[in-house]
Amino acid sequence: MSSTTDHDERYRAIVARDTRFDGQFVTAVRSTGIYCRPSCPARTPKPENVTFYPTSAAAHEAGYRACKRCLPEAAPGSPAWNLRGDAAARAMRLISSGVVEQEGVPGLAARLGYSPRHLTRLLTAELGAGPLALARAHRAHTARMLLVGTDMPISEVAFSAGFASIRQCNETIREVFEMTPGQLRERRRTRGPDSGAEADVTGMIDLLLPHRMPMDAAGIFAWMAARALPGMEAATESSFARNLRMPGGPAHLEIRQTPAGQLRLRARVTRLGDVAPLVATARRLFDLDADPTAVDAALAAHPELGPRVAAIPGIRVPGAADPHEMLIRAMLGQQVSVARARAMLTALTEQLGERTVDGGLLFPTMAAIAEHGAEVLRGPAARIRAITNAAAALADGSLILTVGDDGAEQRARLMAMPGIGSWTADYVRMRVIGDPDVFLPGDVAVRAGAVACGLPGDAAPMAARAERFAPWRSYLTAHLWRAAPVRPSRAAKREPTSQESS
C-alpha cells in the first residue's frame, strides 16, 4: 500500500497516461478486478477504486488479473531494483537472473543471508508477494514476451520461461492473463520484416527489448566496440554480439538497433531454461531498465552538466555480462590504455578460453586463469599474482561476486583482496550491480572530463562537488568519460582502466 502522497502522485501519472512510469508500479482497480500499467489507454478509474502495487506479483497475490488491453507485463523493468540496495531489490535482481529456478527459494535466501521463512516474510511485507510468487510472475512475464515476440512452439516457451512443465505454464498464463497461451499469442500485433522471429531453430529467439526513451544507443554501441574481444565479441555502430556461459551451457546473444530505433535481441542457448536469465543479462548490459527522464532531469539541473545532457540525452551505464569476467577485465585494465587492455584480454581469451561448437570463443574460466594465467599475462608480477589469486578465489567460492550482492559488502570483500583498490572495487560495483550512484574521482579520464565541463579537476574537490549529483553519480561519471578530450595513444597509456573494461 502507498502513502497518501504517493497515491496522489501515482494517480496523476495514470490520469496523464504517463509512459515514464510503466514498469515502476501497477494500478489495481477494485471495481474491475484487474491491474494495469500507468499508461493504460482504458478509461481512468475513480481514485477511491485504485490501489497501487510495486509489482504485478503483489497485485496478483491480492486477487487481481492482468489487463488484456495494456498487458502490464510488457513494460520495461523497474529502475528501483538498481537504485535501491536493500534485500528486496537484491532479491529482485537475483530472481530475474533465474536463481529461484536454479536453486529454489532456499538458494535465494542463502545468497541474501536469510532463512527462507524470514525472506518470505520480508518480501511479502515489502513487495506484497513472497519469492515464489515473484518468481512465478517473472516466469509469466517471460512466457508472455516469448509468446508475443517469437514463433517458438508453446512447449518450448514453457521451458524457456523457467516452468517445470507445460501444464504449469498453461495454468499460470490462464490465471495471470485469463487467456490460454494460444489466445495470448493470437493477440500479438502483425510483425514487420524486422521481427526476425525464429520457428525452426531450437533455442533461438529474436524479440524486442522494451526500454524507456531517450536512449543513447550510439554511445553504448561505441563503448562496446572499443572493448570487444575478437572471437568472443563483435560490435558495430548499431549492434553488439558475444558468446557467454550460462548454467545450461554456452550461449550467444546479439543486440541490434533497428532502423526504427528499437532494440532487438537475437539469442541462442544450449538449454531452454537459460532464455530468461539471458534476457535479463542483455537488459543489464545495456542498462535498459534505467529511468532516463529522471536521470537527465537531475543532472541537467546543474549548469555544468546541462549542455552535456542536452547533447547526449538518455546516456546509459553499461553493465556486465558476467560478474567474474568483469572483475578480471577491470584488474587487467588498470593503469593501461583501452587498446593495451584489449590486447592483453584478447591474448588471455585466445590462449585460455574455450571454443564453442561454431568456433567462437568463451572467456576463460576462473580456474583456467588461476592455473595458467601467469603463463599468458604480461606486466608487473604483483598485478599478475593479484589477478590469478582473485581468479582462484572466485573459482573456489571464497570470493563471492554476484548481481545480487549488497554494494557495501561487495566493495569490502574486493578491497580485502591483494591488488584490488578502491577504483576497481567501485568500478565493478557500478558494472556488476548496476549501482547508479558510483563516482570515480581518482580516474584520469573522469578528471579530464570534469575539467572540460567546468568541474574541479582535483580528486577531493571534485568528489565533494559530485555529491550534489546523488543518487545518479554513475551517470555523471558516464558523462564525464564522454566529455574527456581524446588523448594521444602515448599519453593514454597512463590512463586507468575506466576506459578499458568491457
C-alpha positions in Angstrom: 0.0 0.0 0.0 1.2 3.5 -0.8 1.2 6.6 1.4 -1.4 9.3 0.6 1.2 11.4 -1.1 2.4 8.5 -3.2 -1.2 7.7 -4.1 -1.9 11.2 -5.3 1.3 11.4 -7.4 0.7 8.0 -8.9 -2.9 8.8 -9.6 -1.8 11.9 -11.5 0.5 9.7 -13.5 -2.3 7.4 -14.6 -4.6 10.3 -15.4 -1.9 11.6 -17.7 -1.2 8.0 -19.1 2.4 8.8 -18.5 4.6 6.1 -20.1 7.6 7.1 -18.0 6.0 5.2 -15.1 5.4 2.0 -16.9 7.2 -0.8 -15.1 7.6 1.2 -11.9 4.2 0.3 -10.4 0.9 -1.2 -11.4 -2.6 0.1 -10.9 -5.1 -2.3 -9.4 -8.8 -1.4 -9.9 -11.2 -2.8 -7.4 -14.3 -2.3 -9.5 -13.0 -4.5 -12.3 -10.5 -6.8 -10.6 -7.7 -6.1 -13.0 -4.4 -4.4 -12.8 -2.8 -2.1 -15.5 0.3 -0.3 -16.4 0.2 3.5 -15.7 -0.2 4.4 -19.4 -3.2 2.0 -20.0 -5.5 3.7 -22.6 -8.6 2.4 -20.8 -10.9 4.8 -19.0 -9.3 6.2 -15.9 -10.8 4.7 -12.7 -12.0 6.7 -9.8 -9.3 7.3 -7.2 -11.2 5.6 -4.5 -11.2 2.4 -6.6 -7.5 2.3 -7.1 -4.7 0.6 -5.2 -1.1 0.8 -6.3 1.3 -2.1 -6.1 5.1 -2.2 -6.6 5.0 -5.4 -8.6 2.5 -7.3 -10.7 3.1 -10.3 -8.4 1.7 -8.3 -5.5 -1.4 -7.3 -7.5 -1.9 -11.0 -8.5 -1.5 -12.1 -4.9 -4.2 -9.6 -3.9 -6.6 -11.3 -6.4 -6.2 -9.1 -9.5 -5.6 -10.2 -13.1 -3.5 -8.5 -15.8 -5.3 -6.1 -18.1 -5.7 -7.7 -21.6 -5.6 -4.3 -23.2 -2.3 -2.8 -21.9 -0.5 -6.1 -20.8 1.4 -4.6 -17.9 4.0 -7.4 -18.1 5.2 -5.9 -21.4 6.5 -2.8 -19.7 10.3 -2.2 -19.1 11.6 -3.3 -15.7 11.6 -1.1 -12.7 14.7 1.1 -12.2 14.1 0.8 -8.4 15.9 -2.6 -8.2 19.2 -0.9 -9.1 18.5 2.4 -7.3 17.7 0.6 -4.1 20.3 -1.6 -2.4 18.2 -3.3 0.2 17.4 -7.0 0.4 14.2 -6.7 -1.6 16.0 -5.0 -4.5 18.8 -7.6 -4.4 16.2 -10.4 -4.4 14.5 -8.9 -7.4 17.8 -8.8 -9.3 18.6 -12.4 -8.4 15.0 -13.6 -9.3 15.3 -12.0 -12.8 18.6 -13.9 -13.2 16.8 -17.2 -12.6 18.2 -18.1 -9.2 14.8 -19.5 -7.9 14.6 -21.8 -10.9 18.2 -23.0 -10.5 18.5 -23.1 -6.7 15.0 -22.7 -5.3 13.9 -20.4 -2.6 16.5 -21.8 -0.1 19.2 -20.9 -2.6 17.9 -17.4 -3.0 17.6 -17.0 0.8 21.1 -18.3 1.3 22.5 -15.8 -1.1 20.8 -13.0 0.7 21.8 -14.3 4.2 18.3 -15.1 5.4 16.3 -18.2 6.2 13.6 -19.0 3.5 10.8 -18.2 6.1 12.3 -14.8 7.0 12.9 -13.9 3.4 9.3 -14.7 2.5 8.1 -12.5 5.4 10.4 -9.7 4.4 9.4 -9.7 0.7 5.7 -10.1 1.4 5.9 -7.1 3.8 7.9 -5.0 1.4 6.6 -6.0 -2.0 3.3 -7.7 -1.3 4.4 -11.1 -2.5 6.9 -13.8 -1.5 9.8 -15.1 -3.5 7.8 -18.0 -5.1 5.1 -15.5 -6.2 7.7 -13.1 -7.5 9.5 -15.8 -9.5 6.2 -17.1 -10.8 5.3 -13.6 -12.0 8.7 -13.3 -13.7 8.1 -16.6 -15.5 4.7 -15.4 -16.7 6.3 -12.2 -18.0 8.9 -14.2 -19.9 6.3 -16.5 -21.3 4.2 -13.6 -22.5 7.2 -12.0 -24.1 8.1 -15.2 -26.0 4.5 -15.9 -27.0 4.0 -12.5 -28.4 7.5 -11.8 -29.7 8.6 -15.2 -31.3 7.2 -18.2 -33.1 8.6 -20.6 -30.6 6.3 -23.6 -30.0 4.3 -23.2 -26.8 6.1 -26.2 -25.3 9.5 -24.5 -25.8 8.1 -21.3 -24.4 7.1 -23.1 -21.2 10.6 -24.4 -20.5 12.4 -21.2 -21.8 10.4 -19.2 -19.3 11.5 -21.5 -16.4 8.3 -23.5 -15.9 8.8 -27.1 -14.8 6.1 -28.4 -17.1 3.8 -27.3 -20.0 0.8 -27.8 -17.7 2.3 -25.4 -15.1 2.9 -22.8 -17.8 -0.7 -23.1 -19.2 -2.2 -22.8 -15.7 -0.1 -19.8 -14.8 -0.9 -18.0 -18.1 -4.6 -18.6 -17.7 -4.5 -17.4 -14.1 -2.5 -14.2 -14.7 -3.9 -13.2 -18.0 -7.2 -15.0 -18.1 -6.2 -16.4 -21.5 -4.6 -19.6 -22.8 -1.1 -19.3 -24.3 -2.7 -19.8 -27.7 -5.1 -17.0 -27.1 -2.3 -14.7 -25.9 -0.3 -15.5 -29.0 -3.2 -14.7 -31.2 -3.4 -11.2 -29.8 0.0 -10.2 -30.9 0.3 -7.5 -33.5 1.3 -8.3 -37.0 5.1 -8.1 -37.1 7.1 -6.2 -39.7 10.0 -7.6 -41.7 12.5 -6.8 -38.9 10.9 -9.1 -36.4 13.1 -12.0 -37.3 11.3 -14.5 -35.2 12.7 -18.0 -35.5 10.5 -21.0 -35.7 12.8 -23.7 -36.8 16.0 -23.4 -34.7 15.7 -24.9 -31.2 16.9 -22.4 -28.6 16.9 -19.4 -30.9 14.9 -16.3 -30.1 14.5 -12.9 -31.7 12.5 -10.4 -29.8 12.0 -6.7 -28.9 13.7 -5.3 -25.8 11.4 -2.6 -24.3 13.1 0.4 -22.7 12.3 4.0 -21.8 13.3 6.8 -24.1 15.5 8.7 -24.7 18.2 6.1 -25.3 21.8 6.9 -26.2 22.2 3.7 -28.2 25.1 5.1 -30.3 27.1 5.8 -27.2 26.7 2.3 -25.7 27.4 0.6 -29.0 30.6 2.7 -29.3 31.6 1.7 -25.8 31.2 -2.0 -26.6 33.0 -1.7 -29.9 36.1 -0.1 -28.3 36.4 -3.1 -25.9 35.2 -6.0 -27.9 37.5 -9.1 -27.8 38.0 -10.7 -31.2 36.5 -14.2 -31.5 34.3 -13.6 -28.4 32.6 -10.3 -29.1 31.8 -8.2 -32.2 30.4 -4.7 -32.3 29.3 -2.1 -34.9 27.7 1.3 -34.6 24.3 -0.4 -34.3 25.0 -3.9 -32.9 26.8 -5.9 -30.3 27.2 -9.7 -30.1 29.1 -12.0 -27.8 29.4 -15.6 -26.6 29.0 -16.3 -22.9 28.5 -19.1 -20.4 25.1 -19.8 -18.9 24.2 -22.5 -16.4 23.0 -24.9 -19.2 26.0 -24.3 -21.5 27.3 -21.8 -24.0 25.0 -19.1 -25.3 25.2 -16.4 -27.9 23.4 -13.0 -27.9 23.2 -10.1 -30.3 21.6 -6.8 -29.5 20.9 -4.6 -32.6 19.2 -1.3 -33.2 16.5 -1.4 -35.9 16.0 1.4 -38.5 13.0 2.5 -36.3 15.3 2.9 -33.3 14.1 -0.2 -31.4 16.5 -2.6 -29.8 16.1 -6.3 -30.6 17.7 -9.3 -29.0 18.7 -12.3 -31.1 20.0 -15.1 -28.9 20.8 -18.8 -29.0 21.1 -21.0 -25.9 22.1 -24.6 -25.2 19.3 -25.1 -22.6 15.9 -23.5 -23.0 15.8 -22.7 -19.3 18.6 -20.2 -19.9 16.5 -17.9 -22.1 15.0 -15.8 -19.3 18.4 -15.2 -17.5 20.0 -14.4 -20.8 17.3 -11.7 -21.5 18.0 -10.3 -18.0 21.7 -10.2 -18.9 21.1 -8.4 -22.1 19.0 -5.8 -20.3 21.7 -5.3 -17.7 24.4 -5.0 -20.4 22.6 -2.0 -22.0 21.1 -0.6 -18.8 17.6 -0.9 -20.3 15.6 -0.6 -17.0 17.0 2.8 -16.4 14.8 5.9 -15.9 16.5 8.3 -18.3 14.0 11.1 -17.8 14.7 11.2 -14.0 18.4 10.9 -14.6 18.6 13.6 -17.2 16.4 16.0 -15.3 18.5 15.6 -12.1 21.9 16.1 -14.0 20.6 18.9 -16.2 19.6 20.9 -13.1 23.3 21.6 -12.6 24.7 24.2 -15.0 28.0 22.2 -15.6 26.1 19.2 -16.9 23.2 20.9 -18.7 24.9 21.2 -22.1 26.1 17.6 -21.9 22.7 16.2 -21.1 21.2 18.3 -24.0 23.8 16.9 -26.3 23.6 13.3 -25.1 20.1 12.6 -23.7 19.4 9.1 -22.3 23.0 8.2 -21.5 23.4 4.6 -20.2 26.0 2.9 -17.9 27.0 -0.4 -19.4 26.5 -3.5 -17.3 28.4 -6.8 -17.1 27.7 -10.0 -18.9 29.4 -12.0 -16.2 30.5 -10.7 -12.7 33.6 -12.8 -12.6 34.7 -11.9 -16.0 34.1 -8.2 -15.2 36.5 -8.3 -12.2 39.3 -9.8 -14.3 38.8 -7.3 -17.1 38.8 -4.4 -14.6 42.0 -5.7 -12.9 43.8 -6.3 -16.2 42.8 -2.8 -17.4 44.3 -0.9 -14.5 46.8 1.8 -15.5 46.9 1.0 -19.2 45.1 2.2 -22.3 42.0 0.8 -23.9 44.0 -0.7 -26.7 46.6 -2.3 -24.4 43.9 -3.8 -22.1 42.1 -5.1 -25.1 45.3 -6.7 -26.5 46.0 -8.4 -23.1 42.4 -9.7 -22.7 42.4 -10.9 -26.3 45.6 -12.9 -25.7 44.2 -14.3 -22.5 41.0 -15.4 -24.2 42.6 -16.9 -27.2 45.1 -18.9 -25.2 42.9 -20.0 -22.3 39.3 -19.6 -23.5 37.2 -22.5 -24.7 35.8 -22.9 -28.2 32.1 -23.1 -28.9 30.7 -25.6 -31.4 30.7 -22.9 -34.2 34.3 -21.9 -33.5 33.7 -18.9 -31.3 35.5 -18.1 -28.1 34.3 -18.1 -24.5 36.1 -16.0 -21.8 38.4 -18.3 -19.8 37.1 -19.9 -16.7 38.4 -18.6 -13.4 40.0 -22.0 -12.8 41.9 -21.7 -16.1 43.1 -18.2 -15.3 44.1 -19.2 -11.8 46.2 -22.2 -13.1 47.6 -20.8 -16.3 47.2 -17.0 -16.2 50.8 -16.4 -15.1 52.0 -18.2 -18.3 50.0 -15.8 -20.5 49.8 -12.5 -18.8 52.5 -9.8 -19.1 53.2 -7.0 -16.8 54.2 -6.4 -13.2 54.5 -9.6 -11.3 52.4 -8.2 -8.4 49.5 -7.5 -10.7 49.6 -10.9 -12.4 49.7 -12.5 -8.9 46.7 -10.4 -7.8 44.7 -11.4 -10.9 45.4 -15.2 -10.6 44.7 -15.1 -6.8 41.4 -13.3 -7.4 40.5 -15.9 -10.1 41.4 -18.7 -7.7 39.2 -17.2 -5.0 36.3 -16.8 -7.5 36.8 -20.4 -8.7 36.8 -22.0 -5.2 34.0 -19.8 -3.9 36.0 -18.0 -1.2 35.2 -14.7 -3.0 31.6 -14.1 -3.8 30.6 -11.8 -6.7 27.0 -11.7 -8.0 24.4 -9.2 -9.3 22.6 -9.7 -6.0 25.4 -8.6 -3.7 25.0 -5.8 -1.1 27.1 -3.0 -2.5 29.0 -2.1 0.6 29.7 -5.8 1.4 30.8 -6.5 -2.1 33.2 -3.5 -2.0 34.7 -4.6 1.3 35.2 -8.2 0.0 37.0 -6.9 -3.1 39.1 -4.3 -1.1 40.3 -7.1 1.1 41.9 -8.9 -1.8 45.5 -8.0 -2.5 45.9 -5.8 -5.6 42.3 -4.5 -5.6 42.0 -0.9 -4.8 39.0 1.5 -4.4 38.9 2.3 -8.2 38.5 -1.4 -9.2 36.0 -2.2 -6.4 33.8 0.8 -7.2 34.0 0.3 -11.0 33.0 -3.4 -10.6 30.1 -2.3 -8.3 28.9 0.1 -11.0 29.1 -2.5 -13.7 28.0 -5.7 -11.9 25.3 -4.5 -9.5 24.2 -1.6 -11.7 24.6 0.8 -8.8 23.5 4.2 -10.2 25.5 6.3 -7.6 29.1 5.4 -8.0 31.7 8.1 -8.7 35.4 7.6 -9.5 37.3 10.7 -8.5 40.7 9.1 -9.0 40.0 8.2 -12.6 42.2 10.2 -15.1 39.5 10.3 -17.8 36.9 11.4 -15.2 39.2 14.2 -14.1 39.8 15.3 -17.6 36.1 15.3 -18.4 35.3 17.2 -15.2 37.7 20.0 -16.2 36.1 20.1 -19.7 32.7 20.5 -18.1 33.8 23.2 -15.7 34.0 21.0 -12.6 37.1 20.8 -10.3 39.8 18.6 -11.7 41.4 17.5 -8.4 40.0 14.4 -6.8 38.9 15.7 -3.4 37.0 18.9 -4.5 35.6 17.0 -7.5 34.3 14.3 -5.2 32.8 16.9 -2.9 31.1 18.6 -5.8 29.8 15.3 -7.2 27.8 14.7 -4.0 25.3 17.2 -5.3 24.5 14.7 -8.2 23.5 11.8 -5.9 21.9 9.4 -6.4 22.9 9.5 -10.1 26.7 9.7 -9.9 27.3 6.7 -12.1 25.6 8.6 -14.9 27.6 11.7 -14.1 30.7 9.5 -14.4 29.5 8.3 -17.8 29.0 11.9 -19.0 32.5 12.9 -17.8 34.1 9.9 -19.6 32.4 11.1 -22.8 33.5 14.7 -22.2 37.2 13.8 -21.7 39.3 15.0 -24.6 40.8 12.3 -26.7 44.4 11.9 -25.8 47.3 10.7 -28.0 48.0 7.0 -27.6 51.3 7.5 -25.7 49.5 9.7 -23.0 46.6 7.3 -22.9 48.8 4.5 -21.7 48.9 6.3 -18.3 45.1 6.3 -18.0 43.5 4.0 -15.6 41.0 1.3 -16.5 38.0 3.5 -16.7 38.1 3.1 -20.5 39.5 -0.5 -20.5 36.9 -2.9 -19.3 34.0 -4.2 -21.4 
